[in-house]
């Protein structure tokens, strides 16, 4: 008997790694902390998710800045996103010609005790997170400052028995949990819910995030 095991209703995700992130991330850290120090003048004035102590969320125009480190990151993110979309969308296999991108880009600085609650980004098609610095997580805490994607199929745990309780990845019922590394870039569809667990430790956990959507150019 030939058995074909396959996935239906799969969630497309991808990751890329900057080949030499150290210098880029050092410059981004200096810039991000300088902008954070401006306080309310660069903080997101209208957050849609609760902002706890220990979290700073910037305004949503980060990639419009002219600093070399921002433009290097912007080029890396958009080129990687284009490669991802060419891989999964047959209509784009030949390239992204004729498409115009619109976006929101911002950063988070998370210190001890900071977190970000469950949410999604319903007014975009693709979202992503780039890790500038994971901070210095306290090893006494598990899932410390992790990016978590709860299983999006609401009925997946309706009935559990020995035949379905311990399925191998990607068929398992559990959350998808990522401990981001410096230079790691993660893409996901904007509708996919996610959150960041509390960060416990020293230093700052710094990430740059984006939402993107596309239209046909004139």
PEQUI-V888590 format. One record per pair of residues at least 12 apart in sequence whose C-alpha atoms are under 6 Angstrom apart, sorted by sequence separation. I is the first residue (numbers start at 1). J is the second residue. If there is no record, write none. Layout:
# PEQUI-V888590
i->(I/I)
j->(J/J)
This chain:
# PEQUI-V888590
i->(44/43/44/43/44/42/43/42/151/150/149/149/148/148/147/147/146/146/63/62/60/61/62/24/60/149/60/148/148/58/147/58/133/147/57/132/146/57/131/146/56/131/145/56/131/145/55/130/145/55/130/144/54/129/54/129/128/54/55/128/54/127/53/127/127/138/126/127/137/138/125/126/137/125/136/124/136/136/135/121/122/135/121/135/120/134/120/133/120/133/119/132/119/132/118/131/118/130/117/130/116/129/116/129/115/128/115/128/115/127/114/127/113/114/126/113/126/112/113/124/112/124/125/112/124/111/110/110/109/109/108/108/107/107/106/107/106/105/105/104/25/104/103/103/102/102/101/101/100/100/99/100/99/100/98/99/98/21/18/17/17/17/16/15/15/14/14/13/13)
j->(57/57/58/58/59/58/59/59/175/175/175/176/176/177/177/178/178/179/105/105/104/105/106/69/105/194/106/194/195/106/195/107/182/196/107/182/196/108/182/197/108/183/197/109/184/198/109/184/199/110/185/199/110/185/111/186/186/113/114/187/114/187/114/188/189/200/189/190/200/201/189/190/201/190/201/190/202/203/203/190/191/204/191/205/191/205/192/205/193/206/193/206/194/207/194/207/195/207/195/208/195/208/196/209/196/209/197/210/198/210/198/211/198/199/211/199/212/199/200/211/200/212/213/201/213/204/204/205/205/206/206/207/207/208/208/209/209/209/210/210/132/211/211/212/212/213/213/214/214/215/215/216/216/217/216/217/217/183/183/183/184/185/185/185/186/186/187/187/188)
